[in-house]
Amino acid sequence: MKRTITLLAAALLAIVLILPAAAVGPIVPNPDAAASRAIVIDALYQREGSPAITERNDFPDTDVQWYADAASWGKTNGIVFGDGDGNFSGDRDITRAELAVMLYRYAAYKGCDTSAGDDTYFNTFEDKDALPAWSVPAFQWSVTIPIWEEGGLFLPGETLTCSELTHILENFTHGTALPSWTKTAAAKKALVDYVIAATDPSEPTFIPEKDRIAVFDLDGTLFCETDPNYFDYTLLKYRVLEDPAYKDKASDFEKEVAGKIKEQNETGASFSGLEVDHGKAVASAFAGMTVDEFNAYIQEFKKQDMPSYDGMKRGDGFYKPMVEVVEYLRLNGFTVYIVSGTDRLIVRGILFGSVLDIPNRQIIGSDELIVSSNQNGEDGLKYVFAEGDRLVLGGEFLIKNLKMNKVSVIMQEIGQQPVLSFGNSTGDSSMAEYVTSGNAYPSLAFMLCCDDLVRENGSESKAQKMADLCEEFDWVPISMKNDWTTIYGEGVTKK
């Protein structure tokens, strides 16, 4: 089997090459050296980004060891437990049974399906009856990844070399990526295979970390698009037609635009130019608010119940499988940008305090004018920002970030061609083609097909149209119906 280096395996190699100053005892960067318990737990800890330890949960024998933080993290999260004396024994060579159990617990910690595998597959291992009882569930699960070679031996009591451990960690990373995706999803396999190839420095497909750029649309790609309309459309409708503090102040133009959105919500009617008119109405309806006040308004709107779902607020409509994609890419050294047709400040508000921790500098959207609170119409080339000034919405719509405009703004703000694109509509077509056309690196474009009518407000006709486009342009289709085990997670149901 071809042995590529994934992030987790790379973390293992980093451990043996670079140790903290307080490290106790040398670790030899030799692939034939025995792998220790410390190496494994630190590899998993690094995979999580080495989170800060706020409350220590140390083993008696780890307080001065280089892997003390990793062991404390592992103990706190139920990934490792002590021996009969309560020690971690990090320097001891890890057995294959201990490794299986450690990975099993880590997979459960990450929310992966850790149910038992096919008994027929499990039974192909000749020494299955010799497994320690405490390791049987882990080994039964491990054949679903699969971590081991089919028809071989589990060898539960044997130790591993660092090279063997690297290979097992590669299999583990591949098999446990994107836990809310079905195991047979072709799009999942395409993405995981791509990431493995892109992060392997020994392969010609390797992409340096600085060039691992992924761009995502928001509505219908990461976040619920229609309930019954876009988040920013429903926000404007609420502001103009329902907000008691503003509805009597709304302009005739704002009421006209909000009325069209209301009619569209109720009848599905289409209005030419509504995208730009909506942008103009948002700019005027919130004019004079500071950036912080606008964000606070969005946060309050996010608390409203979703009309079509039980168990979900307006701000909770993130597609869990796609959040996993973002996390998976970031763990593998990709920088993720949101490139949305929604107002940039509204996108920031949607992501504020959400499950997607994307910094504002990596959020791109449609734009409106921002001015100083004391500028009073003076040209920005003449006015000087002064102490006490605040940034406010200027009331002028600047650009709708859709179609070719997405390509232009990617070059303006990111400054280089991304290698991955994720979208869901023809508004993302130019972005997808830009990413995959004449790229110096291997590149892929993924498109979501809204074909789930049970768990999501899907549309078979729109889904089929996108599936046909994927076939025509060689994009990778993602079926919400067939590729995802859940859409919004537990506790959320479509009415």
Secondary structure, 3 states (H helix, E strand, C coil): CCCCCCHHHHHHHHHHHCCCCCCCCCCCCCCCCECEHHHHHHHHHHHCCCCCCCCCCCCCCCCCCCCHHHHHHHHHCCCCCCCCCCCCCCCCECEHHHHHHHHHHHHHHCCCCCCCCCHHHHCCCCCHHHCCHHHHHHHHHHCCCCCCCCCCCCCCCCECEHHHHHHHHHHHHHHHCCCCECCCCHHHHHHHHHHHHHCCCCCCCCCCHHHCEEEECCECCCECCCCCCCHHHHHHHHHHHHCCCCCCCCCHHHHHHHHHHHHHHHHCCCCCCHHHHHHHHHHHHCCCCEHHHHHHHHHHHCCCECCCEECCEHHHCECHHHHHHHHHHHHCCCEEEEEEEEEHHHHHHHHCCCCCCCCHHHEEEEEEEEEECCCCCCCCCCCCCCCCCCEEEEEEEEECCCCHHHHHHHHHHCCCCCCEEEECCHHHHHHHHHHHCCCCCCCEEEEEECCCCCCCCCCHHHHHHHHHHHHHHCCEEEECCCCECCCCCCCCEEC
